[in-house]
């Protein structure tokens, strides 16, 4: 059983090993992808195209440039901030604040989609 205490939930979140933190990088799929694959959300990967749905860069569409599992954020192309010396640096965005629009081609992800969509279709029957 998982504890209801917020402090223990936060502790397990921040003390989780990297292979488990991969789950925390999930983002919802767009309505078109949801209908096509029968899956509600997937972990974000480098090369995916996303739309930011909340925050300073709302409605911005761009490719995922980097995924940081340790800090639980992603970098999206076009979401940059200007430093005082004039250089542009990528601004981290939480994966929960984006929607996946287009998936990067990947054989392993195709296997995951096939497996998860079967489970979803069987559960609906």
C-alpha positions in Angstrom: 0.0 0.0 0.0 1.2 3.5 -0.8 1.2 6.1 1.9 -1.3 8.9 1.8 1.2 11.3 3.5 2.4 14.0 1.1 5.9 14.0 2.5 6.3 10.3 1.8 4.9 10.7 -1.7 7.4 13.5 -2.4 10.2 11.4 -0.9 9.5 8.4 -3.1 9.2 10.8 -6.2 12.6 12.5 -5.6 14.4 9.3 -4.4 13.2 7.1 -7.3 15.9 5.5 -9.4 16.2 6.7 -13.0 14.6 3.6 -14.6 11.5 4.4 -12.6 11.6 8.1 -13.3 10.9 7.4 -16.9 7.2 6.9 -16.0 7.0 10.4 -14.6 7.9 11.8 -18.1 4.6 10.9 -19.6 2.5 13.4 -21.5 -1.1 13.0 -22.9 -1.6 12.3 -26.6 -3.6 14.6 -28.9 -7.2 13.5 -29.7 -6.1 12.3 -33.2 -3.3 10.1 -31.8 -5.5 8.9 -29.0 -8.1 7.6 -31.5 -5.4 6.2 -33.8 -3.5 4.2 -31.1 -6.1 3.7 -28.4 -3.6 5.0 -25.7 -4.1 8.0 -23.5 -0.5 9.0 -22.7 3.1 8.0 -23.4 6.5 9.0 -22.1 8.0 11.8 -24.1 11.1 11.1 -26.2 13.6 13.2 -28.1 12.3 13.9 -31.6 8.6 14.0 -30.7 6.5 17.0 -31.7 4.6 18.6 -28.8 2.3 21.5 -28.1 2.7 23.4 -24.8 -0.7 23.7 -23.2 0.0 25.9 -20.2 2.6 28.4 -19.0 4.4 31.2 -20.6 4.8 29.4 -23.9 1.2 28.3 -24.2 0.2 27.2 -27.8 3.8 26.9 -28.9 4.5 23.8 -31.0 8.0 22.4 -31.3 10.2 19.3 -31.3 11.6 17.8 -28.1 15.3 18.6 -28.1 16.2 17.0 -24.8 14.7 14.9 -22.0 16.1 15.0 -18.5 14.8 12.1 -16.4 16.8 13.2 -13.4 15.2 16.7 -13.1 11.9 15.6 -14.7 11.7 18.1 -17.5 12.1 18.4 -21.2 13.4 21.1 -23.6 11.1 22.2 -26.5 12.4 23.9 -29.6 11.3 27.6 -29.5 10.8 27.7 -25.7 13.9 29.8 -24.8 14.6 32.6 -22.4 17.2 35.4 -22.8 20.0 35.8 -20.3 21.3 39.1 -19.3 24.3 38.8 -21.6 21.9 38.3 -24.6 22.3 34.6 -25.1 19.2 32.4 -25.5 19.0 29.3 -23.4 16.3 26.6 -23.5 13.7 26.8 -20.8 12.7 23.6 -19.1 9.1 22.5 -19.4 7.3 19.9 -17.4 6.0 16.9 -19.5 2.6 17.2 -17.9 2.3 20.7 -19.5 2.6 19.4 -23.1 0.5 17.4 -25.5 2.1 14.9 -27.9 1.1 15.9 -31.5 3.4 13.6 -33.5 5.5 10.7 -32.4 9.0 10.1 -33.4 9.4 6.8 -35.3 10.7 4.1 -33.0 10.4 0.3 -33.2 10.3 -0.2 -29.4 7.6 2.4 -29.0 5.6 0.7 -31.7 5.8 -2.5 -29.6 4.6 -0.6 -26.5 1.7 0.9 -28.5 0.6 -2.5 -29.8 0.8 -4.1 -26.4 -1.0 -1.3 -24.6 -3.7 -0.8 -27.2 -4.6 -4.6 -27.1 -5.0 -4.3 -23.3 -7.2 -1.3 -23.7 -9.4 -2.9 -26.3 -9.8 -6.1 -24.4 -10.6 -4.2 -21.2 -13.4 -2.3 -23.1 -15.1 -5.5 -24.1 
